[in-house]
Amino acid sequence: MKISASEQVSAWLCALPPQTKRRVRLALRGLAKNRGDIKGLRGPLEGFCRLRVGGIRILFRQTSPREILLDYASTRDVIYELYEQILANRRGRKG
């Protein structure tokens, strides 16, 4: 499975401390094999899944049978509300 990342996720990953970055990269390798603490989301984020790595959440979606796109990453306390706002703003611009 190929994993690609949005600019936000790439920049966020680069800014992590080394030990945390190693844990996240290990979890991403597991995600490529459909392993890890993965959960489908409901409500406004239906269609997205989350990967949990301690207090970190990475929101992603499968864009094709062999590709995953990492859309957004942050800490558990803010990620869901922030990404719902981002999606609402994107939808507002389109319509």
N, C-alpha and C positions, 0 to 999 in steps of 0.2 A: 504494500500500500504506500502510495506517495503522499507525503504531508507537505503542504505549503502553508505559509503564514502571511497574515496581513502585515502592513507596515507597523501597526501598533504592537502586535505580538512580537515581531522581530526586535523592535526598539526596547520593549519591556524586558524581553529575555536577555538582551545585551547588558541591561542595567542591573541585573540581579547579582547578588554576591556569589562568589564561586561555588560554595557548597550548595546553595539553593539551586543555582543553575545546573549543577550536576544532577540533582534530584529530578528537576523538571525534564532535562534531556533524557534521563533514564525512563521517565514516565511516557515521554513522547515516543521512544522506541517501542515501548509496550503498546501504545495506542496504534502504532503502525501494524501491530499483530493482533489488534482488537482485544487487548488485555489492559487491565488497570481499573481504577475506580471511575467508571463511565456511567453516565445516567442521561436518559433522554429528558428534555425539558418540556413543560406544558405551559399553557396560558399564552401570554404575549410572545414567549420565546419558543413556541412550538416549532419543531423542525430543526432545532439546535440541540446539541448534546453538550455535556460538560465533562471535563476531565478534572478530577480532584487530586491535588498533590499537597497534602497538609492543609494549610489555610489558603492555598492558591487555587483559583479556578481558571480553566481555559475553556472558552466557549468555541465550539467547532461545529461544522456540518460536513456531510459527505456530499461532494459535488459531482462525483461519478462513482461507478462501482469500484474504482481503484484509486480514488483521490479524496483526501480530506483537506479542508481549508480551516486553519485556525483563525477565527475571526477576532477574538478579543480575549485579553488576559488581565487579571487583577486579583485582588484579595477578596475573600468570601464576603466580607462586610459591605462591599460597594458594587461588585461586578454586575449583579442582576439589574439593579436599578439604573446604573449607568448605561448598560447596553440596551435596555428597553428605551431609554431616552434617545440614544443614538439612532436606533431603528425608527422610532417615531419621527425624528427629524428628517431622516432619509425619505420616509414615506411622504412626509409633508412637502418636500421639495419636488417629488415626482408627480404629485396630484395636485 
